[in-house]
Structures are given as C-alpha cells and as structure tokens.
Amino acid sequence: MGWCAEWLQHPDGSPWIFTDEQARLTLWYFSLDEDGEFNYRQAVYQALKGAGKDPYAAVLAIVHLIGPCLFSHWDDEGNPVGMDDKSAWVQIAAVSKGQTKNTMKLVPSLLPERTRKAFGNVDVQKEVVYAYNGERFLEIISSASRTLEGNRPTFLICGETQHWIPSQGGVDLYETATYNVLKTPTGRFICITNAYEPGEDSVAQRIREEQEKVWAGTSEDSGWLYCSREAHPASPLTKEWAPFILELVRGDAIWLNIKNIVKSMADGTYGANRIRRMFYNQITASSDSLLGPSEWGGALSDEPKYGTKADLNPGDEITMGFDGGKTDDATALVAMRLRDKLLVPLAIWQKPDGAAGDGWHINEAEVDSEVHLAFATYKVRAFYADVALWESYIANWSEAYREILLIKASPQSATAFDMRGNQQKIARGVEAFVQAVIDKRIRHNGDRLLKVHVLNAKRRRNRFGLTFAKENAESPRKVDALAAALLAFMAMNDLIESGKQPAKQYRRTLMQT
C-alpha cells in the first residue's frame, strides 16, 4: 500500500491512499500462509453503487502490471518482501467492452508522468496499456473476444459480474477467463459487482449461492474471499431511516452524498427491489420468488446473540415436518416450537457438490435415527411426513408414535401426509405460511441452509391457489427444507385448531424421559 501512495495518484493529483475498508480488503487479499503462498486466489468485492469499486479495481490492475504484487522472501524480522511480476499480463473483463470503460478510463489519471517513465515508458492506449517497452501489458476483454482460449494472464478483473448472464455469454466468459488465469501458478482474479437480481443466473449469483452453501456447511471452502457490506434484510426504505442505513452501508465511501441518494430513492420511477440492490446493496428477490431475502430475514428470531442462533431445548413442545429424497432431492426434518412458533431444522441432508448423480444415496438409517432421537428429546405433538419415497419408514413412525401424537396427519396414518394428493390444503398452507412470515407471526433460527432452500422457491399456482416449486424440474437449487418447514407449520395450525392437549399419562412419561 505504501507503493501505491508513492507511485499512483488520485484524479485530483494527490497521492493514492486507500480508504480503511479498501485497505482491509487489500490486506486480506494479499495475505500469505507460512510458505509465502497467497491465502486467496479469488475474491469478490460487492458494494453499493458509487462506492469506488472501479477505481479500486484500476489500482489493483496497475499494481499487478508494474508493482510488487508477488511474494519474494521474508526479511530478517519475518516480514514479507514483495517483487514485481516480470511476465505480467493483466486483463479487465466484462460481457461488453462498454462495461470495461468504467475501470479502464481511470488508468491514465492514476499514472503520473514520473511513474510512466520509471516503469519502462508505460504507454496508455484506449484498450491496452504497455509497460517496460511492451514486455508487459494490460488489456480489456469481453465475451465477444475470439482469442481467449489458451491465454495465460497473471491477473484478472471481472467487472460487473451481476450482468454476466448466460444469454450475454457471461458464464462462458467467466469459465474461460478464470480457467486461463488459474493455469498460471501465481494467477489470481477478483470480481467487482453490485448486488445481483436473483433469477437471472448471473455469475455473481452463482458465486454467492456457492458461498451460501459453504457458510451453511454443505460445501467445502474453495478459497474465496468475499467482501460485502449489506443492509439488514428488514431495513425500511423510509426517508426517516434511509440516511442512517446508508451511513452504515456506504462505510468509508464518504464521497457518496447521502441526501442526494435519499432523493433518488424517493423517485417513483425506480422499483423498490432495484433501490435495495443499488443503494442498500441487498440481494433482492425476483418477482416470482415465494419469499425474498428481506421478508425471510425479517422473520429471524430475536433470540440469536453474538453470532449464535436460537435453538430448541430438550423437552420443548414441537410439531415436525419431513420431506424426503433418496438421491438428487434433499431430505429435511424441521421442527416448529409451539410456545413461540420458532422454526428450527433438526437435520437437512443433500447430495454434496461434485458427487456423482447415481453414486450418492441418502443414509436412510441415519434419517430414521434422527426421527427417533427427536421423539426422545422433545415433546412431539404432531408430525406430518410427505409419503413420497419413504412409505415404509413413515408407516413405522406412525406405528411407533400414533399413541402419543395428538392429531393424525391423515385419516389412515398418524404421520403420513400426501403433499401431491392434498393440493387444496397445501395451497391454503402455503398462503398462510407466507403471510405468517411477512407478518412475523412465526420466526426462524437463522439456519443458512434452510434460508437457501426458502429463497430458491418460486411461486406457482394450482387450481386452489398459491403453491411453490423449484425454478424448473432439472434445477439443482433445492426447496425440500422449505417443504418440511411448511409441513411443521401446517401440523402446528391443525393442532391448535383441534384444541387437543396431551394426556396426563403422556405428560408423566415425558417428564420421566
């Protein structure tokens, strides 16, 4: 960072100084392990509109072109010493050349004349920058570029990846360009993005959803550094609250005029979701989503503190919902605590990323054990389990617990509920569930994988009303945990409507257990 202050300048001619937030991101991105290897080869910098992502990216491009961007050795005091990359080949990529201009046009103003002379007569042209008399160069590329295959760039900036959608060639560009840079032993890349719109299947969305899986513990950490300052999902758009929220979201991007942003937010020509993406840096749902991030986030329990999440206690009265798969679909067991209507996943199983389609199978004995453990741990008052694929197990659960469950899931079984054969009841249940989430009459414990499944769900309608499904039959984005949560919710409602209470004998048995 000292090198940047010495050799680069702001457009106003003052030395280039990182903001505190940019400095933190830079230090993390250039952090090393004990062997002098970079901890991160790939990163995402997501921020609200106007937060300075393009100037930051332009500085990184110049540093990787002529600056000390590689590890050389440890000095006598154990501090890392950097060196420049003599084979530097830097690329700034976007789906169209026009989108690279925001970054590329800043490069000339960052390079004073003395710097250009000191580093081999740096020659700045419209679409390429040469250094050391042409031995190193920085170029722009797009999805229309024909010669990307086989390139071996040393550093790559992926600009505005929220626009890198399949129909624009964005996914192909990403796969080719990042593969090229990671072929180089020290090659790295960073994605600069605004909040994406769910449903467009952009590169920004794909990366974020994979990170959600990592954070949920269902995928291995693949080495991403992800930096994003986002407003809380339940943040209001009112003129009273917006200045305070924007102050937090902009961080140290103090050049952003909050009063002007608030005026823009009041412009009726912008939709609420677009405003949240642009200024609150929130990933808001597409119009066909069953529930959006703000709605689901608004139903988060008030109980979690300091990074922990609300959970059940042994002996809690609960209802349970179960939705099961065997190979591709996920399997989920979700509880609803009766005293405060708190949703808590007891277990969610799904095929790990990278597992062969026919080579992975759910451990049925483990699922069965989890169900029996729930009955042994909690006071289960009602249990609705979708019958598809799990008929024999559900029949066994019904036989084992029909005497202690207060209501039956169907006339024939204490636990078996046919979601496909009860479309009218499902439609009523979905509508009630969605409204209960929006009204915050039910809460959840913040489980990340449940959140992924909820936000994957798309609105559908049957002849009785609202329902939900995956975006398409072949989609890998699961919704099974939402189905289990819905069944637990419906079981709770039916139990309340029944007015039934546990028998004294059952209460004594539970106390002894």
C-alpha positions in Angstrom: 0.0 0.0 0.0 3.0 2.3 0.6 4.0 1.6 -3.1 0.6 2.9 -4.2 1.0 6.1 -2.2 4.4 6.7 -3.7 3.7 5.9 -7.4 0.0 6.4 -8.0 -2.3 9.4 -7.6 -5.9 10.3 -7.3 -7.5 12.1 -10.3 -7.0 15.4 -8.3 -3.2 14.8 -8.3 -2.9 13.8 -4.6 -1.1 10.6 -3.7 -3.2 7.4 -3.8 -4.4 6.4 -0.3 -6.7 3.5 0.3 -9.8 4.0 2.5 -9.8 1.9 5.6 -12.2 -0.6 4.1 -10.1 -0.8 0.9 -7.0 -1.3 3.0 -8.6 -4.2 4.9 -9.7 -5.9 1.7 -6.3 -5.4 0.2 -4.5 -6.8 3.3 -6.8 -9.9 3.3 -6.4 -10.4 -0.4 -2.6 -10.3 -0.3 -2.3 -12.3 3.0 0.1 -15.2 2.9 0.5 -18.5 4.6 3.6 -19.7 6.3 5.1 -20.9 3.0 4.6 -17.5 1.3 1.6 -18.7 -0.7 -1.4 -16.4 -1.1 -4.3 -17.5 1.1 -6.8 -16.3 -1.6 -6.6 -16.7 -5.3 -10.1 -15.4 -6.0 -12.2 -12.7 -4.4 -15.5 -10.8 -4.6 -15.9 -7.1 -3.8 -19.6 -6.3 -3.7 -20.7 -2.8 -2.7 -23.4 -0.2 -3.4 -23.5 1.9 -6.5 -20.8 4.6 -6.4 -18.7 3.1 -3.6 -15.5 3.2 -5.5 -15.2 -0.3 -6.8 -13.9 0.7 -10.3 -11.1 3.0 -9.0 -10.0 0.2 -6.6 -10.0 -2.3 -9.4 -8.0 0.0 -11.6 -5.4 0.4 -8.9 -5.1 -3.4 -8.5 -4.7 -3.7 -12.2 -1.7 -1.3 -12.2 -0.2 -2.9 -9.1 -0.2 -6.3 -10.9 1.2 -4.7 -14.0 4.2 -2.9 -12.6 4.0 -3.1 -8.8 5.3 -5.5 -6.1 2.4 -8.0 -6.4 4.3 -11.2 -5.7 6.0 -12.7 -2.7 9.8 -12.6 -2.8 11.1 -13.6 0.6 10.9 -13.0 4.3 13.1 -10.3 5.7 15.2 -10.7 8.9 12.3 -9.5 11.0 9.9 -12.0 9.5 8.1 -9.5 7.3 7.2 -10.4 3.7 9.0 -8.7 0.9 7.3 -8.2 -2.4 8.5 -8.2 -6.0 7.0 -7.3 -9.4 5.9 -9.8 -11.9 8.2 -9.8 -14.9 5.7 -11.7 -17.0 2.7 -9.6 -16.1 -0.4 -10.0 -18.3 -3.4 -8.2 -16.8 -6.9 -8.4 -18.1 -10.0 -6.4 -17.3 -13.1 -8.4 -18.4 -16.8 -7.7 -18.9 -19.5 -9.0 -21.1 -19.2 -6.0 -23.4 -16.3 -3.6 -24.0 -18.5 -0.7 -22.9 -18.7 -2.1 -19.3 -14.9 -2.2 -19.1 -14.7 1.6 -19.6 -15.6 2.5 -16.0 -12.3 0.8 -14.9 -10.1 1.4 -17.9 -10.8 5.1 -18.3 -9.4 5.7 -14.8 -6.0 4.2 -15.5 -4.4 7.3 -17.2 -5.3 9.6 -14.4 -3.8 7.2 -11.8 -0.4 7.1 -13.6 1.6 10.4 -13.3 4.3 11.1 -15.9 7.1 10.2 -13.5 5.6 6.8 -12.9 5.3 6.1 -16.6 8.9 6.9 -17.1 10.1 4.9 -14.1 8.5 1.7 -15.2 9.6 1.2 -18.8 7.8 4.0 -20.6 4.3 3.0 -19.7 2.2 3.6 -22.8 -1.5 4.0 -22.1 -3.8 3.4 -25.1 -7.6 3.1 -25.4 -7.9 -0.6 -24.9 -4.4 -1.6 -23.8 -1.5 -0.4 -21.6 2.1 -1.4 -22.3 4.9 -1.3 -19.7 8.6 -2.0 -19.9 8.6 -1.3 -23.6 5.8 -3.7 -24.4 7.1 -6.7 -22.3 4.1 -6.4 -20.0 0.6 -5.3 -20.8 -2.9 -4.7 -19.5 -5.8 -5.3 -21.9 -9.6 -5.4 -21.9 -11.5 -8.4 -23.0 -15.2 -9.2 -23.4 -17.5 -12.1 -24.3 -17.0 -11.2 -27.9 -13.3 -11.8 -27.8 -12.3 -14.6 -30.1 -8.8 -15.4 -28.8 -9.4 -16.1 -25.1 -8.7 -19.9 -25.3 -5.1 -20.6 -24.3 -4.3 -17.2 -22.8 -2.2 -17.2 -19.7 -2.9 -14.0 -17.9 -1.4 -13.4 -14.4 -4.3 -11.2 -13.0 -7.9 -10.8 -14.0 -10.6 -8.3 -13.0 -14.1 -9.5 -13.7 -16.2 -6.3 -13.9 -19.9 -6.0 -13.0 -20.5 -9.7 -12.7 -24.1 -9.1 -11.9 -24.5 -8.6 -15.6 -22.6 -11.7 -16.6 -25.7 -13.8 -17.6 -25.8 -16.8 -19.9 -27.7 -15.1 -22.7 -24.9 -12.5 -22.9 -22.1 -15.0 -22.9 -21.2 -14.1 -19.3 -21.0 -17.6 -17.9 -18.8 -18.8 -20.8 -16.6 -15.8 -20.5 -16.2 -16.4 -16.7 -15.3 -20.1 -17.2 -12.8 -19.4 -19.9 -11.1 -16.3 -18.4 -10.8 -17.7 -14.9 -9.6 -21.0 -16.1 -6.9 -19.2 -18.0 -5.7 -17.1 -15.1 -5.7 -20.1 -12.6 -3.5 -22.1 -15.0 -0.7 -19.6 -14.1 1.0 -20.7 -10.8 0.5 -17.3 -9.2 -2.5 -16.2 -11.2 -5.4 -14.7 -9.4 -8.7 -12.8 -10.0 -11.2 -10.5 -8.4 -14.9 -10.0 -9.2 -16.3 -6.5 -8.8 -20.1 -6.4 -8.5 -23.2 -4.7 -7.4 -26.0 -6.8 -5.8 -27.4 -9.1 -8.4 -31.0 -9.8 -9.2 -32.0 -13.4 -8.3 -33.3 -15.5 -11.1 -31.0 -14.1 -13.8 -28.5 -16.9 -13.2 -25.6 -14.4 -13.4 -22.0 -15.2 -12.4 -22.4 -13.0 -9.3 -25.5 -15.1 -8.3 -23.7 -18.4 -8.9 -20.7 -17.4 -6.8 -22.8 -16.1 -4.0 -25.0 -19.2 -3.9 -22.0 -21.4 -3.7 -20.7 -19.3 -0.9 -24.0 -19.6 0.9 -23.5 -23.4 0.8 -20.0 -23.0 2.2 -21.4 -20.8 5.0 -24.1 -23.3 5.6 -21.5 -26.1 5.9 -22.7 -28.2 2.9 -19.8 -27.4 0.6 -16.1 -27.4 1.1 -14.4 -24.0 1.3 -13.0 -23.3 -2.2 -10.8 -20.4 -1.1 -13.0 -17.4 -1.9 -12.5 -14.0 -0.1 -16.0 -12.4 -0.1 -16.3 -8.8 1.0 -19.8 -7.2 1.0 -21.4 -4.5 3.3 -25.1 -5.1 3.0 -28.1 -3.6 4.8 -30.2 -5.9 7.1 -32.9 -7.6 5.0 -35.6 -5.9 7.0 -34.2 -2.4 6.6 -37.0 0.1 5.8 -36.9 2.4 2.7 -38.4 5.3 4.6 -36.9 8.8 4.5 -36.6 8.7 8.2 -34.5 5.5 8.3 -32.7 5.7 5.0 -29.9 8.2 6.0 -28.9 6.1 9.0 -28.9 2.8 7.0 -27.0 4.4 4.1 -24.4 5.7 6.5 -23.7 2.1 7.6 -23.8 0.6 4.1 -21.5 3.2 2.4 -18.8 2.5 5.0 -16.0 4.9 4.5 -17.1 5.9 0.9 -17.7 9.4 2.3 -17.8 10.9 -1.2 -21.3 9.5 -1.6 -23.9 12.2 -0.8 -26.5 10.6 1.4 -29.0 13.4 0.9 -28.9 13.0 -2.9 -29.2 9.2 -2.6 -32.3 9.6 -0.4 -33.8 11.9 -3.0 -33.1 9.3 -5.7 -34.7 6.6 -3.5 -37.9 8.7 -3.4 -38.1 8.8 -7.2 -41.2 6.8 -8.1 -39.6 5.6 -11.4 -37.4 3.1 -9.5 -38.9 -0.1 -8.2 -38.3 -1.0 -4.5 -36.2 -4.0 -5.4 -34.0 -2.0 -7.7 -33.5 0.6 -5.0 -32.5 -2.0 -2.5 -30.0 -3.5 -4.9 -28.5 -0.2 -5.9 -28.3 1.7 -2.6 -28.7 -0.9 0.2 -26.5 -3.4 -1.6 -29.2 -6.1 -0.9 -29.8 -9.1 -3.0 -33.5 -8.8 -3.5 -35.8 -11.5 -4.9 -37.2 -11.7 -8.4 -40.9 -11.1 -8.8 -41.7 -14.9 -9.0 -39.9 -15.8 -5.7 -42.1 -17.2 -3.0 -40.3 -15.1 -0.3 -37.5 -12.6 -0.6 -34.3 -12.1 1.5 -35.9 -9.1 3.3 -39.1 -11.0 4.1 -37.2 -14.1 5.4 -34.6 -12.0 7.2 -37.4 -10.0 8.9 -38.7 -13.2 10.5 -35.3 -14.0 12.1 -35.7 -14.8 15.8 -34.7 -12.0 18.2 -33.1 -14.7 20.4 -29.7 -15.1 18.5 -26.9 -13.2 20.1 -23.3 -12.7 19.0 -23.3 -15.0 16.0 -25.1 -17.9 17.7 -28.6 -18.9 16.7 -31.8 -19.7 18.6 -32.2 -23.4 19.2 -34.5 -25.9 20.9 -34.2 -27.1 24.4 -34.9 -30.7 25.5 -38.5 -31.1 26.5 -39.8 -28.3 24.2 -43.2 -28.9 22.7 -42.9 -29.1 18.9 -44.5 -30.2 15.7 -42.4 -31.7 13.0 -42.4 -31.8 9.2 -40.5 -34.2 7.0 -39.8 -34.1 3.2 -37.5 -36.9 1.9 -35.5 -37.7 -1.2 -33.1 -40.6 -1.9 -30.5 -39.4 -4.4 -30.8 -36.0 -6.0 -33.5 -34.3 -3.9 -32.6 -33.2 -0.4 -34.2 -34.7 2.8 -35.2 -32.4 5.7 -36.6 -32.8 9.2 -37.8 -29.4 10.6 -39.4 -28.6 14.0 -41.8 -25.8 15.0 -41.7 -24.9 18.7 -45.2 -24.3 19.9 -44.6 -21.7 22.6 -43.1 -19.1 20.3 -43.6 -20.6 16.8 -39.9 -20.9 16.1 -38.8 -22.9 13.1 -35.6 -25.0 13.7 -34.2 -27.5 11.2 -33.3 -30.7 13.1 -31.4 -32.1 10.1 -31.0 -31.4 6.4 -29.3 -33.9 4.1 -28.4 -33.3 0.5 -26.0 -34.5 -2.1 -22.6 -32.9 -1.7 -21.4 -30.8 -4.6 -19.4 -32.8 -7.0 -20.9 -36.2 -6.0 -21.9 -38.3 -9.0 -25.6 -38.4 -9.8 -26.0 -42.1 -9.3 -23.2 -42.5 -6.8 -24.7 -40.8 -3.8 -27.6 -42.1 -1.8 -29.2 -40.8 1.4 -28.3 -42.8 4.6 -31.8 -44.0 5.4 -30.7 -45.4 8.8 -29.3 -42.0 9.8 -32.6 -40.3 8.9 -34.6 -42.9 10.8 -32.3 -42.4 13.8 -32.8 -38.6 13.7 -36.6 -39.0 13.8 -36.4 -41.3 16.8 -34.0 -39.0 18.5 -36.4 -36.1 18.1 -39.2 -38.1 19.7 -36.8 -39.0 22.6 -35.6 -35.4 23.1 -38.7 -33.2 22.6 -42.4 -33.4 23.2 -43.6 -34.1 19.7 -47.3 -33.2 19.5 -47.8 -33.7 15.7 -45.7 -35.0 12.8 -46.5 -34.6 9.1 -44.2 -36.5 6.7 -44.6 -36.4 3.0 -45.1 -40.0 1.9 -43.2 -39.9 -1.4 -40.3 -42.4 -1.5 -40.4 -43.0 2.3 -43.6 -45.0 2.7 -42.2 -47.9 4.8 -40.3 -45.7 7.2 -43.3 -43.4 7.6 -45.5 -46.3 8.3 -43.1 -47.5 11.0 -43.0 -44.0 12.6 -46.8 -44.0 12.6 -47.0 -47.3 14.3 -44.3 -46.3 16.9 -45.8 -43.0 17.9 -49.5 -43.0 17.0 -50.5 -43.3 20.7 -48.6 -40.2 21.7 -49.2 -37.8 18.7 -52.2 -35.6 19.5 -53.5 -35.4 15.9 -53.2 -37.6 12.8 -51.6 -36.4 9.6 -54.2 -38.2 7.6 -57.3 -40.5 8.3 -55.1 -43.5 7.5 -51.9 -42.6 9.4 -50.6 -40.6 12.3 -47.6 -39.4 10.3 -48.2 -39.9 6.5 -49.2 -36.7 4.6 -49.5 -36.9 0.8 -48.4 -33.4 -0.5 -49.4 -34.3 -4.0 -52.8 -35.6 -3.1 -53.7 -32.6 -0.8 -53.3 -29.8 -3.2 -56.1 -27.7 -1.8 -54.8 -28.0 1.8 -51.2 -27.3 0.6 -52.4 -24.1 -1.2 -54.1 -22.9 2.0 -51.0 -23.8 4.0 -48.6 -22.0 1.6 -50.6 -18.8 1.7 -50.9 -18.9 5.5 -47.1 -19.7 5.8 -46.1 -16.8 3.6 -48.3 -14.4 5.3 -47.1 -15.5 8.7 -43.5 -15.0 7.7 -44.3 -11.5 6.3 -46.3 -10.6 9.5 -43.5 -12.1 11.7 -46.0 -14.3 13.4 -43.6 -17.2 13.0 -39.8 -17.0 13.4 -36.8 -19.0 12.3 -33.4 -19.5 13.9 -31.3 -18.2 11.0 -30.2 -21.6 9.7 -28.3 -20.9 6.5 -29.3 -24.0 4.6 -33.0 -23.5 5.3 -32.6 -19.9 4.1 -31.1 -21.2 0.8 -34.0 -23.6 0.3 -36.6 -20.9 1.1 -35.0 -18.4 -1.3 -34.8 -21.0 -4.0 -38.6 -21.5 -4.1 -40.6 -20.0 -6.9 -44.3 -19.0 -6.8 -46.6 -21.4 -8.6 -50.3 -21.7 -8.7 -52.6 -24.7 -8.7 -56.3 -24.6 -9.2 -56.8 -23.9 -5.5 -54.3 -21.1 -5.0 -50.7 -20.4 -4.2 -48.0 -23.1 -4.0 -44.3 -23.3 -4.8 -41.7 -25.3 -6.7 -38.1 -25.3 -7.9 -37.5 -22.9 -10.8 -37.7 -25.9 -13.1 -37.7 -29.7 -12.7 -34.0 -30.1 -13.5 -32.8 -27.3 -11.3 -30.1 -28.2 -8.7 -31.5 -25.5 -6.3 -33.3 -27.4 -3.6 -36.5 -26.5 -1.8 -37.1 -29.6 0.3 -36.3 -27.9 3.6 -39.0 -25.4 2.9 -41.4 -28.2 2.2 -40.6 -29.7 5.6 -40.9 -26.3 7.3 -44.3 -25.9 5.7 -45.5 -29.3 7.0 -44.3 -28.5 10.5 -46.3 -25.2 10.2 -49.4 -26.9 9.0 -49.2 -29.5 11.7 -49.0 -26.7 14.3 -52.0 -25.0 12.8 -54.0 -28.2 12.8 -53.0 -29.0 16.3 -54.1 -25.5 17.5 -57.4 -25.8 15.7 -58.1 -29.2 17.2 -57.8 -27.9 20.8 -56.2 -31.1 21.9 -53.9 -31.4 24.9 -51.5 -34.2 25.9 -52.9 -36.8 28.2 -51.7 -36.9 31.8 -50.1 -40.3 31.3 -48.1 -39.0 28.3 -47.0 -35.9 30.3 -45.7 -38.1 33.1 -43.8 -40.3 30.6 -42.2 -37.3 29.0 -41.1 -36.0 32.4 -39.6 -39.3 33.3 -37.8 -39.4 30.0 
